[in-house]
Amino acid sequence: MIAYEVRRVHSCEFCGTDDQALGTDSSLDRAKSIAERDAGLALEWAWFIADGEWPLSADPGDGVYRYYIYARDTTA
């Protein structure tokens, strides 16, 4: 079974890196909704590495946070 893990990451020269888990869901659409609720707006998702490879990423454009969704195999 696949679980979709949603993370919010902030990284800058002043604060360093802050990586927060926002939640996990068995539905990719609900995982996207977790990030969009946190961002307060609809996000445009793109494959981070290449087409069809995880994670998905979105940048709301304010330069503060980037959102990632990872597919995790929970049967291992």
N, C-alpha and C positions, 0 to 999 in steps of 0.2 A: 504494500500500500504506500502511496505517495502522500507526504505531508508538505505543504508549502509554508516555508518559514519566512516571515517578513521582518526586515531589519531596516533601521534608520541610522545613517552614518553622517557624522559631521567631522570634517578634518580641516584644520587651518594651522598656520604657523603660531598663532597665539594660544590656542586651546589644546593642540595636539589632536588626537583622534578619539571620538566618542561614538561607540558602536552599540546601539540598543536594540534588543529583540522586542518587537511590537506584538507578536503573536504567531500562531500557527493554525492552519486550517486545511481540511482535506479538499477544498475547492479552490482552484486558482482564481476564479472571479471574486470569491469572498476574501482571499488573501490580498488581491488588489484593492478591494474596498477598505481593508484595514489600513493600508498605507494612505489611501485617498482621504479617509476620515481624519487621520493624523495630520496630513498636509493641509486639509481644509479646501481642497480643490481636486478636480479631475487631473490625473497624471497621464502623460504619454509614455507608454512602456516600450522598451527596446531590448533586444538581446544584448547582454553585456559583452560576450566574447564573439559570437558569430550567430548567424541564423540558426535557431533551434537549440542553442546551447545555453545552459544556465550559468549565471543567474540572469533574471530579468532586471532591468534597472530603470529608474525614472528620476529626473531632476526637475523639481518644481520651478526652477528658474530664479529663485531668490538667492542662490548661492549659499544657503545655510545647511540644508540637508540633502542627501541623496538616498533614495529608497532602493532596496534590493529584495528580490524574492528568490529563494533557493528551493529547489525540489529535493526533498530528503526521502530516502527509502526507509520506511519504518519497519520493514520486515527483516532487516539484517540483524 
